[in-house]
Amino acid sequence: MTQTMATTREALIEALNGDLAREYQAIIAYVNYSQVLKGAEYMSIATELEKHAGEELSHALLIAQQIDYLGGMPTVVPEPVRTSRDARDMLRFDLDNELVTIANYRARIREAESIGEFAMCEILREISKDEQEHAIDLATALGIEVPPIPDIDG
């Protein structure tokens, strides 16, 4: 892959802070949605969302650690959380967010690799794997195939 602009540590810190804000968003959304989903058909996914919340917290800690390692200050501001009274809407919001998160981590892996941060790439790959599992869980609960990952310029 060719990059139009070389990644710097500062650019990577900024991008990782965007990722961290999305992890915070996911934690908040999963905590909220897991408690407000109604209906017998959603009880299984509600329990799974509680598990996802813990995994997203773990991701946030790993990303904050990488930002600190690069000499940056981890953000404390989440991306906005979309809510709805409709269970399908909530699950779709989560699925859409997971797909964007996966796309961003794919870009972040390429950026970290371009500046020789290979250990960071491995951490990001593990997080990306979890995010893909979340997308599969959400798509399954919605009764749909996992949509394609959006093309995001990282």
C-alpha positions as CSV (number, residue, x, y, z in Angstrom):
1,M,0.0,0.0,0.0
2,T,1.3,3.5,-0.8
3,Q,0.6,6.3,1.6
4,T,0.2,9.9,0.5
5,M,1.8,11.2,3.6
6,A,4.2,9.5,6.0
7,T,2.8,8.7,9.4
8,T,4.5,10.4,12.3
9,R,4.3,9.6,16.0
10,E,2.1,12.7,16.5
11,A,-0.3,11.7,13.7
12,L,-0.5,8.2,15.2
13,I,-1.2,9.6,18.7
14,E,-4.0,11.7,17.2
15,A,-5.5,8.8,15.3
16,L,-5.2,6.5,18.4
17,N,-7.0,9.1,20.5
18,G,-9.9,8.9,17.9
19,D,-9.9,5.2,18.4
20,L,-9.9,5.6,22.2
21,A,-12.9,8.0,21.9
22,R,-14.7,5.3,19.9
23,E,-13.8,2.7,22.6
24,Y,-15.3,4.9,25.3
25,Q,-18.4,5.3,23.1
26,A,-18.7,1.5,22.8
27,I,-18.4,1.0,26.5
28,I,-21.2,3.5,27.2
29,A,-23.4,2.1,24.4
30,Y,-23.0,-1.5,25.5
31,V,-23.6,-0.7,29.2
32,N,-26.8,1.2,28.2
33,Y,-28.1,-1.1,25.6
34,S,-27.5,-4.3,27.6
35,Q,-29.8,-2.9,30.3
36,V,-32.6,-1.3,28.2
37,L,-33.1,-4.0,25.5
38,K,-36.6,-5.4,26.0
39,G,-38.1,-8.6,24.7
40,A,-37.4,-12.3,25.1
41,E,-35.7,-12.4,21.7
42,Y,-33.0,-10.0,22.9
43,M,-32.1,-11.4,26.3
44,S,-29.3,-13.5,24.9
45,I,-27.7,-10.6,23.0
46,A,-28.2,-8.3,26.1
47,T,-26.0,-10.7,28.1
48,E,-23.5,-10.7,25.3
49,L,-23.4,-6.9,25.2
50,E,-22.5,-6.9,28.9
51,K,-19.5,-9.0,28.0
52,H,-18.7,-6.7,25.1
53,A,-18.6,-3.7,27.5
54,G,-15.8,-5.4,29.5
55,E,-13.9,-6.2,26.3
56,E,-14.2,-2.6,25.1
57,L,-12.9,-1.4,28.5
58,S,-9.9,-3.7,28.0
59,H,-9.4,-2.2,24.5
60,A,-9.5,1.4,25.9
61,L,-6.8,0.6,28.4
62,L,-4.6,-1.0,25.8
63,I,-5.1,2.0,23.4
64,A,-4.4,4.5,26.3
65,Q,-1.3,2.6,27.1
66,Q,-0.1,2.8,23.5
67,I,-0.8,6.6,23.4
68,D,1.2,7.0,26.6
69,Y,4.0,4.9,25.1
70,L,4.2,7.2,22.1
71,G,4.4,10.3,24.4
72,G,0.8,11.4,24.1
73,M,-2.0,12.2,26.5
74,P,-5.0,9.8,26.2
75,T,-8.3,11.6,25.5
76,V,-11.1,11.6,28.1
77,V,-13.9,12.4,25.7
78,P,-16.1,9.7,24.1
79,E,-17.6,9.9,20.7
80,P,-21.4,10.6,21.0
81,V,-23.6,7.6,21.8
82,R,-26.7,7.1,19.7
83,T,-29.7,5.7,21.6
84,S,-33.2,4.5,20.7
85,R,-36.1,2.8,22.3
86,D,-36.1,0.3,19.4
87,A,-34.0,-2.7,20.1
88,R,-33.2,-3.3,16.4
89,D,-32.0,0.3,16.1
90,M,-29.7,0.0,19.1
91,L,-28.2,-3.2,17.7
92,R,-27.8,-1.6,14.3
93,F,-26.1,1.5,15.8
94,D,-23.6,-0.9,17.6
95,L,-23.0,-2.9,14.4
96,D,-22.4,0.3,12.4
97,N,-19.9,1.5,15.1
98,E,-18.1,-1.8,15.2
99,L,-17.6,-1.7,11.4
100,V,-16.2,1.8,11.5
101,T,-14.0,0.8,14.4
102,I,-12.6,-2.2,12.5
103,A,-11.9,0.0,9.4
104,N,-10.0,2.4,11.6
105,Y,-8.0,-0.3,13.3
106,R,-7.0,-1.6,9.9
107,A,-5.7,1.8,9.0
108,R,-4.0,2.2,12.4
109,I,-2.2,-1.1,11.9
110,R,-0.8,0.1,8.6
111,E,0.2,3.4,10.1
112,A,2.0,1.8,13.1
113,E,3.7,-0.6,10.8
114,S,4.9,2.3,8.6
115,I,6.8,3.8,11.5
116,G,8.2,0.4,12.8
117,E,5.8,0.0,15.7
118,F,5.4,-3.8,15.2
119,A,4.5,-4.7,18.7
120,M,1.7,-2.1,18.6
121,C,0.5,-3.7,15.4
122,E,0.1,-7.0,17.2
123,I,-2.0,-5.3,20.0
124,L,-4.1,-3.6,17.4
125,R,-4.7,-6.9,15.5
126,E,-5.9,-8.6,18.7
127,I,-8.3,-5.7,19.4
128,S,-9.5,-5.8,15.7
129,K,-10.2,-9.5,16.1
130,D,-12.4,-8.8,19.1
131,E,-14.2,-6.1,17.2
132,Q,-14.9,-8.5,14.4
133,E,-16.4,-11.0,16.8
134,H,-18.6,-8.2,18.2
135,A,-19.8,-7.4,14.6
136,I,-20.6,-11.0,14.1
137,D,-22.6,-11.2,17.3
138,L,-24.6,-8.1,16.5
139,A,-25.3,-9.2,12.9
140,T,-26.4,-12.6,14.1
141,A,-28.8,-11.0,16.6
142,L,-30.2,-8.8,13.8
143,G,-30.6,-11.9,11.6
144,I,-28.3,-10.4,8.8
145,E,-24.9,-11.1,7.3
146,V,-22.1,-8.9,8.5
147,P,-22.0,-5.9,6.1
148,P,-18.7,-5.0,4.4
149,I,-16.2,-3.0,6.3
150,P,-16.4,0.6,5.1
151,D,-13.4,2.0,3.2
152,I,-11.9,4.7,5.5
153,D,-8.8,6.7,4.7
154,G,-6.7,6.1,7.8
